[in-house]
Amino acid sequence: MRLFTAIEFPEHVRAHLARVADALRPIPALRENVSWTKPDTYHVTLKFLGDVDDARVPLLVASLRTLPIPMMTFTVDRFLVLPGQGPARVLAANVTRDLKPIVSLFHQIESACQPLGVAREGRDFKPHVTLGRFRRPSNRMTAATLIRIVNPALLPSPTFTATAYTLFQSTLTPTGPIYTFLVTISVRDPLATGN
């Protein structure tokens, strides 16, 4: 099963980001070149776990439930083009505010998953929300280019506090990924269960 952990946005922030994406769609440099993320799937990936054997999922969930979950306050403040070097592949927005708790949670998840055979990330953790993916990597689209063609007043988003994160299954399809909820683990209820 292909899995990842993520923080979901509250509805008012998701709606704000959907309005941002609607404002970006007509821009000529983006209109034909970006496959847009469905607003109901906006999230901040904590860790992509990759393929995990079904039999190991209960062990993974048990391990994740042991982690202390801090309250985390965020805002989405500016546009990004990822990766930072080379052709643009992802149109994203930066998640910021007090990042210490989310970075700490990321490292805890990495440590909890490693004994189960999940490799550590080979790059720094950069919290963001993916607004869309370039259909073909673009050497012409950089963060500097994006700043010139996008109205920066579209961001920041409203500030929000996350009190939980979710383990999702991701199924790839020709029309985009389908995310299936497995379990949510929250600050208030560390033994939360899913379906």
N, C-alpha and C positions, 0 to 999 in steps of 0.2 A: 504494500500500500504506500502511495506517495504522500508524504506528510509534511506539514509545516505548522509552526506556532505563530500566532498573530494577535495583535490588538485590534479590535473592531472599533469603528467610529460610532459615536452616538448619531442618531438620525439627523439632528440639526447640522452637525458638521458634514455628514455625508451629503445632505441636501446642498450645503454651501459649495462643496467640492464639485457636485454635479453641475451647479450653475457656472462654476469656473470652467469646467470642461466644455459646456455649451458655448461659452464665450470664445473658447480657443478653436473650436471646430471650423468656423468659417475662414480662419486665417489661411491664405493661399499656401503658405509653406507647410502647413500642417494638414489641411483638408484632405488631400489625396494620399498623404504619406503616413498617417498614423492610424493604427487600429486601437480604438478607444476602449478603455476598461469600463465594464458595466458598473454604474454607481453602487449597486447593492453588493458588490464584491470589494469595494475600497477597504483597505486595511493597512496596517503597518506590520510587515513581516518581522518577527523576532528572530526565528531561525528556520531555514529550510532544512528539513531532515532527510529528504530524499526517500528512496524506497526502503521501507521497514517491513520486515516479515510480519504477517498478521499475528503469528504466535507471540511476537515480542511486544506488540502494542500494549497489552495489559501491564507489562513491566515498565514500559515507557511512561504510561499514565501514572502508575504508582510512584515512579521516580519524580515526575513533574509535580505531583501533589505534595511532595516533601519540601518544595522550595518556598521560602518566604516571598510574598508578593508585595512590593511597595505600592503605595498610591502614586500615580504618575500623572503629572499635569503637562499638557501639550498644547501647541498651536501649530498650524501649518503656515509657514511664513514666506516662502519664496519658491520659485520654479527651479528645477534642476534638469539637466540632461545627463544621462548616465550611459556608459561609465564616464568618468571625468576625463579620461584620455582616449583618443582614437574616435572612430565613428560613433555617432549617437545611436543608441538602441532603444532607450527608454526615456519617455517624457514623464517627469515626476515632480513632486513637490516635497520640500524639506519639512521634516517634523522637528520642532525645537521646543524650547523652554528650559525646564530643569531636566537635562538628559541623564544625570547621574543614576537615578533609579532604573531607567530602561536599559542603560548600558550594563548596570549591575545584574539585572534580570537576564539579559542576553548571555552574560558570562556564566551565570548559574545554570541556565538551560544547556549551554555547551558542556559544562562539567557533568551535568546529570545525564546527558545523552551519550557522552563518549564511551562509558563502559558498555553500552548497548550496541556499540559498533558504528555510531554516527560520528563522522569525521568533524573536526573543528573547522571553522571557516578559515579560509586562507587570506581573507581581507578584513579590513576594519569594518565594524558595524556602523552603518549610516542609516538611521531611521528615516524613512520616506514613504510616501504613498505613490503608487504607480497610476498615472492618469491615462497613459497609453504607451504603445510600443510602435516604433518605426517599422514599417513593413519591410523596408530594406535599410540596413545601417547607412547613416548619412554622415558624410564628412563635412557637409555644409552647415549642419545644425549643431551649434555649440551653445553653451550656457550664455555666452556673450551675444550670440545671434538671437537667441530666444528672448533675452531681456530687451532687445531693440524692437521686437515685433509683438510682444505681449504686454498688455496693460498691467503694470505691477500693482495697481490698486485692487486687482482681483483678490489679492491676498494681503493680509493674513486672514485665516479662518477664525471662527470663534474659538476661544480657549475651552478645553475640556479635560476632565480628569478620568483616567482609566483605572478601574479597580479590579480588572480581570484580564486574562488572556485565554485564547482558544486554540485547541489542537484541531486542525482541519485535515481532511483527506483532499487531495487535488487530483482530479481526473482530467486528463488532457483530451480535448475533442477538437474537430476541425473548426468549430465556431468559437472556441475559447475554452478556458478551463472551467470545470464545475467544482465548486468547493462544497464539501460535505462536512457539517459540524460533527465532531466526535465527542469533545468534552470541553467545558469551560471551567477554568480554575480561577477563583476570585480571592480578593483580599479578605473578604468577610467569611468566606466558606471554603477553606482549603481542601475540603473533601467533596467539592461539587462533582456531580456526576452528569454524564450525558446519556444519550439514548443508545 
